[in-house]
Amino acid sequence: MEFVLFNIGNMSFGIKLEDVLEIFNVSQIQHRFLFKDKDIDVVYLSALFGIEDENECEEKKNIIVSRINGVEKAVVVNSVSEIMRIEPSQIKELPGLIKSLVSVQCFWGVVRDGDRLSLLVDLNRLG
């Protein structure tokens, strides 16, 4: 499986590449985003995940356009770091402690790449 790995604050996350329609670099973000002549909603994962983003005021961000529960949405992240092939055997279940601490139930696994841990996100479970 291939994943798009991205950063929010100092944390790394990943979503399946098949869930990504396009990735954009943007300098200004509104609450709506124009994608293929359609005005779509913007989702700030830093707010949903409760991550304080010291880089929130930075001018450059990435937008990952994805279909979430059948609706195209623009997902704001600090940066997209890479597209990575990850074998199913590399994906580990989230430890119970992490499951109990997070308020959103969209995390379904974790993968280690060297010193970096990336939480895997199912955008359809954002709720």
Wavefront OBJ file of the C-alpha trace (Angstrom):
o trace
v 0.000 0.000 0.000
v 1.147 3.535 -0.646
v 0.652 6.339 1.858
v 1.010 10.108 1.782
v 2.981 11.093 4.887
v 2.471 14.590 6.256
v 3.289 16.691 9.297
v 1.172 18.717 11.670
v 3.215 20.489 14.311
v 5.952 18.036 15.296
v 3.870 14.939 14.565
v 3.799 12.712 11.486
v 0.663 11.163 9.991
v -0.245 9.146 6.938
v -3.270 8.512 4.750
v -3.705 6.024 1.943
v -2.635 7.464 -1.402
v -5.822 6.091 -2.954
v -7.795 8.533 -0.743
v -5.927 11.560 -2.149
v -7.305 13.443 -5.156
v -4.641 16.196 -5.308
v -2.042 17.998 -3.196
v -1.508 21.757 -3.355
v 0.956 24.249 -1.851
v -0.942 27.322 -0.741
v -0.018 30.613 0.837
v -3.446 31.740 2.036
v -6.183 29.522 3.366
v -9.803 30.492 3.775
v -12.635 28.368 5.144
v -13.461 27.337 1.581
v -11.177 26.121 -1.201
v -11.785 26.246 -4.948
v -11.143 22.811 -6.478
v -12.051 22.096 -10.105
v -14.547 24.981 -10.144
v -16.192 23.710 -6.944
v -16.147 25.490 -3.615
v -15.236 22.842 -0.992
v -14.924 22.891 2.790
v -11.552 23.153 4.512
v -10.681 20.777 7.380
v -7.950 21.810 9.850
v -6.540 18.573 11.241
v -4.492 20.466 13.852
v -7.757 21.655 15.433
v -9.467 18.260 15.149
v -6.499 16.435 16.634
v -5.920 19.050 19.352
v -2.346 19.695 18.228
v -0.840 23.057 19.039
v 0.808 24.143 15.863
v 3.637 26.573 16.523
v 3.915 26.959 12.735
v 0.235 27.861 12.344
v 1.055 31.398 11.244
v 3.484 30.220 8.576
v 2.511 31.403 5.144
v 3.007 28.137 3.286
v 0.843 25.089 3.964
v -0.233 22.054 2.004
v -3.779 21.140 1.168
v -4.632 17.520 0.529
v -7.896 17.244 -1.368
v -9.659 14.039 -0.424
v -13.127 12.550 -0.593
v -14.346 12.220 2.989
v -17.559 10.255 3.398
v -18.349 10.909 -0.253
v -17.721 14.669 -0.109
v -14.597 16.395 -1.454
v -12.813 18.363 1.269
v -9.532 20.272 1.539
v -7.424 18.971 4.436
v -4.841 21.465 5.742
v -1.459 20.119 6.886
v 1.890 21.812 7.563
v 3.785 19.852 4.958
v 3.618 16.705 2.897
v 6.891 14.876 3.448
v 6.694 11.931 1.057
v 4.746 9.161 -0.589
v 5.856 5.861 0.881
v 5.138 2.223 0.129
v 4.309 0.471 3.383
v 3.848 -3.267 3.616
v 0.897 -4.438 5.741
v 3.365 -6.244 8.033
v 4.980 -2.867 8.890
v 1.686 -1.450 10.199
v 1.218 -1.987 13.903
v -1.961 -1.664 15.926
v -2.250 1.451 18.061
v -1.284 0.827 21.685
v -4.240 0.897 24.085
v -2.814 3.951 25.863
v -2.882 6.024 22.682
v -6.402 4.817 21.862
v -7.600 5.914 25.295
v -5.953 9.363 25.090
v -7.231 10.524 21.714
v -10.615 12.147 21.365
v -11.048 11.313 17.666
v -11.356 7.715 16.558
v -9.824 8.037 13.085
v -6.397 6.563 13.907
v -6.105 2.930 12.865
v -2.417 2.080 12.973
v 1.130 3.254 13.371
v 4.227 2.724 11.270
v 7.870 3.248 12.205
v 10.367 4.556 9.662
v 13.721 4.915 11.406
v 13.191 7.304 14.326
v 9.872 8.596 12.983
v 6.506 7.201 14.022
v 3.558 8.034 11.789
v -0.037 7.627 12.914
v -2.237 6.325 10.113
v -5.489 8.212 9.630
v -8.789 7.110 8.108
v -10.316 10.438 7.049
v -13.747 8.793 6.674
v -13.806 8.242 10.437
v -13.314 11.919 11.308
v -17.031 12.118 12.077
l 1 2 3 4 5 6 7 8 9 10 11 12 13 14 15 16 17 18 19 20 21 22 23 24 25 26 27 28 29 30 31 32 33 34 35 36 37 38 39 40 41 42 43 44 45 46 47 48 49 50 51 52 53 54 55 56 57 58 59 60 61 62 63 64 65 66 67 68 69 70 71 72 73 74 75 76 77 78 79 80 81 82 83 84 85 86 87 88 89 90 91 92 93 94 95 96 97 98 99 100 101 102 103 104 105 106 107 108 109 110 111 112 113 114 115 116 117 118 119 120 121 122 123 124 125 126 127
